[in-house]
Amino acid sequence: MASRFAGVRVCVVLPTYNESENLRPMVERLREVRPDISILIVDDNSPDGTGRIADELARESIGVEVIHRPGKQGLGNAYRHGFAHVLSGGHDVIVTMDVDFSHDPAVIPVMLAAIESGADAVVGSRYVRGGGTVNWPLHRRLLSRWGNLYTGALLGVRIRDCTSGFRAYRTSALTAIAPETTRADGYAFLTELVLRLARLNFVVSEVPIRFKEREHGVSKMSGRIIAESMLLVTRWGLAHRARRMRSVIRRG
């Protein structure tokens, strides 16, 4: 029996900065997985020519669009820009992922099936049964694992991989949480979206992924980004606990 999800309009948003070696192969792979998928490339004026390659892909293929931004402004800022464009275009589902093949496009149909089954958002998780990481050093595995445990405990969310960027959202849910009003620009942006989904009681599912270290290009992760993320998570968590305490005091 054919899936009733086959006619749903799906757009993948790909933020790029210096991804000239990965962009074309990723777009080709996405089209192999789902030929009718739309793709929005949000390039931050990459000095390695990624923007030029994006324009070539848009000329060669229907359904590929490009947003050129004046410079590197952060992951959250790129997604806010991309979401605003896609949400005005009539798509039903938005997929976010890294362009460097750390995320396997073959998982997208699994995510869409989870949405078909009732999820409002789906997170590709390294920390559920069947998930994991490939070619990560021990210190990075421990830091990521600890960061997600800390985030979940402090914010009171049940998602095991709050920092995963491989996701699928119903556009109705994404619109409801108003991503244009988020504040974080680094990877904390991903946690901010999960937090908003949880606070509004949207159904968020996790599906297992094997996160693979990139083969081409340079990782954008840095100590500053990690520190920013942990600082914001701590601030959000303490603010949430303070609000709950004030509410208990008022009721008492």
Backbone torsions as a table, in degrees:
resi	resn	phi	psi	omega
1	MET	NA	131.6	-179.5
2	ALA	-70.7	143.0	178.6
3	SER	-69.5	137.2	176.6
4	ARG	-70.5	-6.4	179.4
5	PHE	-84.7	-5.9	-172.9
6	ALA	-62.2	-30.7	-177.3
7	GLY	-90.9	0.6	-178.1
8	VAL	-73.8	137.8	-177.4
9	ARG	-84.4	122.6	-175.8
10	VAL	-119.6	134.7	175.9
11	CYS	-125.4	131.6	174.4
12	VAL	-98.2	127.0	177.2
13	VAL	-101.0	122.5	-176.3
14	LEU	-119.3	99.5	171.6
15	PRO	-71.5	137.2	-178.5
16	THR	-133.4	143.2	168.7
17	TYR	-152.3	112.1	-177.9
18	ASN	56.9	58.1	179.0
19	GLU	-123.7	37.8	-175.2
20	SER	-63.2	-30.3	-179.1
21	GLU	-80.5	-20.2	-173.5
22	ASN	-104.8	-25.0	-167.4
23	LEU	-63.8	-52.6	-177.7
24	ARG	-61.9	-47.2	177.3
25	PRO	-59.4	-35.2	179.5
26	MET	-67.5	-44.5	179.2
27	VAL	-62.2	-42.2	178.1
28	GLU	-62.5	-40.1	-179.6
29	ARG	-68.2	-39.3	178.1
30	LEU	-61.0	-39.5	-179.9
31	ARG	-71.4	-27.5	174.2
32	GLU	-68.5	-39.9	-178.9
33	VAL	-69.7	-40.8	-179.0
34	ARG	-150.2	99.6	-172.8
35	PRO	-60.1	-28.1	-176.4
36	ASP	-92.1	7.7	-175.7
37	ILE	-70.1	141.6	173.0
38	SER	-92.4	151.2	-177.2
39	ILE	-135.2	127.4	175.3
40	LEU	-115.6	118.5	178.6
41	ILE	-99.6	125.2	179.4
42	VAL	-113.4	100.8	-173.7
43	ASP	-103.9	132.9	-177.8
44	ASP	-95.9	53.0	176.2
45	ASN	55.7	50.4	-177.5
46	SER	-59.1	126.6	180.0
47	PRO	-71.8	-10.4	-177.7
48	ASP	-92.0	7.3	176.9
49	GLY	91.8	10.7	178.8
50	THR	-58.9	-39.2	179.7
51	GLY	-61.9	-38.6	178.3
52	ARG	-65.2	-42.6	178.2
53	ILE	-63.3	-39.6	177.8
54	ALA	-60.2	-42.4	178.6
55	ASP	-64.4	-39.0	176.8
56	GLU	-61.3	-44.3	179.4
57	LEU	-63.1	-39.1	179.3
58	ALA	-65.6	-36.5	177.8
59	ARG	-70.7	-33.6	-174.6
60	GLU	-82.3	-23.4	-168.6
61	SER	-137.3	129.1	174.2
62	ILE	-67.8	139.2	177.6
63	GLY	93.4	2.0	174.7
64	VAL	-107.8	123.6	178.3
65	GLU	-122.3	159.5	-178.4
66	VAL	-133.5	134.5	168.4
67	ILE	-112.5	123.2	176.7
68	HIS	-99.9	126.2	177.9
69	ARG	-111.4	157.1	-170.3
70	PRO	-71.5	-17.2	-178.5
71	GLY	-178.7	179.3	-177.4
72	LYS	-72.3	117.0	-174.2
73	GLN	-125.8	8.2	176.4
74	GLY	103.6	151.6	-177.6
75	LEU	-63.3	-46.6	-178.8
76	GLY	-61.0	-41.3	178.8
77	ASN	-63.2	-41.0	178.7
78	ALA	-63.5	-43.7	179.2
79	TYR	-66.6	-39.9	177.2
80	ARG	-57.9	-43.6	179.0
81	HIS	-63.2	-46.9	-179.4
82	GLY	-66.0	-42.9	179.9
83	PHE	-60.8	-43.5	-179.4
84	ALA	-58.1	-38.8	179.7
85	HIS	-69.0	-46.2	-175.2
86	VAL	-72.1	-39.0	-177.3
87	LEU	-64.8	-18.5	177.3
88	SER	-92.1	3.8	-172.1
89	GLY	-111.2	7.3	173.8
90	GLY	84.2	14.7	176.7
91	HIS	-78.8	156.4	-179.0
92	ASP	-98.4	-30.8	-177.7
93	VAL	-137.0	138.3	173.6
94	ILE	-114.4	129.4	176.0
95	VAL	-108.3	135.9	174.2
96	THR	-118.8	143.4	-178.7
97	MET	-166.7	163.8	175.0
98	ASP	-79.7	148.4	-178.2
99	VAL	-88.4	-3.9	-171.4
100	ASP	-92.3	11.9	179.7
101	PHE	71.0	13.6	168.0
102	SER	-63.9	-30.8	177.1
103	HIS	-106.3	129.6	-177.1
104	ASP	-85.6	116.9	179.4
105	PRO	-57.3	-20.7	179.7
106	ALA	-63.2	-16.6	-179.9
107	VAL	-80.0	-17.1	-175.8
108	ILE	-56.4	-46.5	177.3
109	PRO	-58.5	-32.8	176.7
110	VAL	-65.4	-41.0	177.6
111	MET	-63.9	-43.1	-179.6
112	LEU	-65.3	-35.4	177.2
113	ALA	-65.2	-37.2	178.2
114	ALA	-66.3	-38.2	176.3
115	ILE	-67.5	-40.7	176.4
116	GLU	-58.0	-31.8	-178.5
117	SER	-83.7	-1.8	173.4
118	GLY	126.7	-6.2	179.7
119	ALA	-72.3	144.8	173.6
120	ASP	-88.4	-26.1	176.7
121	ALA	-150.1	151.3	-179.0
122	VAL	-131.3	130.6	178.7
123	VAL	-107.9	128.5	170.8
124	GLY	-77.1	110.3	-166.9
125	SER	-109.1	134.5	173.3
126	ARG	-82.6	-12.9	-167.6
127	TYR	-119.8	25.5	166.8
128	VAL	-112.8	167.4	-178.4
129	ARG	-55.4	128.1	-178.4
130	GLY	96.7	-13.8	179.2
131	GLY	-92.6	172.4	178.5
132	GLY	167.3	-170.4	179.0
133	THR	-127.0	153.5	-179.4
134	VAL	-123.4	129.8	176.1
135	ASN	64.7	31.9	174.1
136	TRP	-98.1	137.0	173.8
137	PRO	-69.1	158.5	-175.1
138	LEU	-57.6	-42.4	-176.1
139	HIS	-63.9	-34.1	179.4
140	ARG	-72.7	-38.6	177.4
141	ARG	-62.2	-44.0	-178.7
142	LEU	-66.4	-41.1	-179.1
143	LEU	-64.6	-44.0	-180.0
144	SER	-65.6	-43.8	-179.9
145	ARG	-63.4	-47.3	178.9
146	TRP	-61.4	-43.2	-178.9
147	GLY	-59.9	-40.5	180.0
148	ASN	-72.8	-36.6	176.1
149	LEU	-64.8	-42.7	178.7
150	TYR	-62.5	-45.3	-178.5
151	THR	-62.6	-48.1	-179.0
152	GLY	-62.0	-42.2	-178.6
153	ALA	-68.4	-42.9	-175.5
154	LEU	-73.1	-38.2	-176.9
155	LEU	-90.3	-12.1	179.4
156	GLY	72.3	29.5	177.0
157	VAL	-104.9	150.1	-174.4
158	ARG	-97.8	7.8	177.4
159	ILE	-78.3	129.4	-175.6
160	ARG	-81.9	-20.9	-178.6
161	ASP	-128.1	75.1	-176.0
162	CYS	-68.5	-19.8	-175.1
163	THR	-101.1	2.5	177.4
164	SER	-67.3	134.2	178.2
165	GLY	-94.8	-1.6	-179.7
166	PHE	-91.7	105.3	-171.4
167	ARG	-146.6	161.0	170.2
168	ALA	-132.4	134.1	-179.4
169	TYR	-125.5	137.3	162.1
170	ARG	-64.4	136.4	-179.2
171	THR	-64.9	-29.1	177.7
172	SER	-63.5	-39.9	178.7
173	ALA	-70.6	-41.1	-179.4
174	LEU	-64.4	-40.3	177.4
175	THR	-62.1	-40.0	-176.6
176	ALA	-64.5	-31.7	-177.7
177	ILE	-91.4	2.4	171.7
178	ALA	50.7	66.5	-178.1
179	PRO	-60.4	-22.1	-180.0
180	GLU	-66.8	-16.3	179.6
181	THR	-99.0	3.9	177.4
182	THR	-69.8	161.3	-174.3
183	ARG	-113.1	-30.0	-174.1
184	ALA	-71.6	145.3	178.8
185	ASP	-111.9	-26.8	179.1
186	GLY	-88.2	-150.9	-178.3
187	TYR	-69.0	-14.7	174.8
188	ALA	-62.5	-21.9	176.0
189	PHE	-56.4	-39.2	-179.2
190	LEU	-64.6	-40.6	176.7
191	THR	-66.7	-38.0	-180.0
192	GLU	-61.2	-39.4	178.5
193	LEU	-66.7	-44.2	178.3
194	VAL	-59.8	-42.9	-180.0
195	LEU	-60.4	-44.4	179.8
196	ARG	-66.1	-40.5	177.1
197	LEU	-60.8	-43.5	-179.7
198	ALA	-65.8	-42.3	-178.2
199	ARG	-63.8	-29.8	179.6
200	LEU	-95.9	10.5	174.2
201	ASN	62.5	32.0	171.5
202	PHE	-74.3	152.6	179.6
203	VAL	-83.9	115.3	179.5
204	VAL	-115.4	119.4	178.9
205	SER	-104.5	157.9	173.7
206	GLU	-120.8	136.8	173.8
207	VAL	-121.0	146.0	-175.2
208	PRO	-71.9	140.4	172.3
209	ILE	-133.6	156.0	170.8
210	ARG	-106.9	105.1	-178.8
211	PHE	-77.8	122.3	-174.9
212	LYS	-109.9	130.6	178.5
213	GLU	-62.0	138.9	-177.4
214	ARG	-59.0	149.5	176.0
215	GLU	-99.9	-27.2	-177.4
216	HIS	-126.8	143.9	178.2
217	GLY	86.8	-177.6	-174.5
218	VAL	-117.5	134.6	179.2
219	SER	-62.3	144.1	178.7
220	LYS	-90.6	-6.5	-179.5
221	MET	-69.1	140.9	179.2
222	SER	-147.1	167.3	176.8
223	GLY	-61.8	-36.2	179.5
224	ARG	-63.8	-41.4	179.9
225	ILE	-64.8	-42.3	178.7
226	ILE	-62.8	-44.6	-179.4
227	ALA	-62.9	-42.3	178.5
228	GLU	-59.9	-43.5	-178.2
229	SER	-62.5	-47.4	-178.5
230	MET	-65.9	-36.8	179.1
231	LEU	-64.5	-44.8	-179.4
232	LEU	-67.4	-41.6	178.3
233	VAL	-59.6	-44.1	178.8
234	THR	-61.8	-43.0	179.5
235	ARG	-63.2	-45.3	179.5
236	TRP	-62.9	-43.0	-178.1
237	GLY	-63.9	-45.1	179.8
238	LEU	-65.9	-38.4	178.3
239	ALA	-64.4	-40.7	179.6
240	HIS	-64.6	-43.5	179.8
241	ARG	-65.5	-36.3	178.2
242	ALA	-65.6	-41.6	178.4
243	ARG	-62.8	-42.1	179.0
244	ARG	-63.4	-40.4	179.9
245	MET	-64.8	-42.9	178.4
246	ARG	-61.8	-38.0	179.7
247	SER	-65.8	-41.9	178.4
248	VAL	-62.8	-41.7	-179.9
249	ILE	-63.4	-42.2	179.5
250	ARG	-64.0	-40.1	-179.8
251	ARG	-69.9	-29.2	-179.3
252	GLY	-77.5	NA	NA
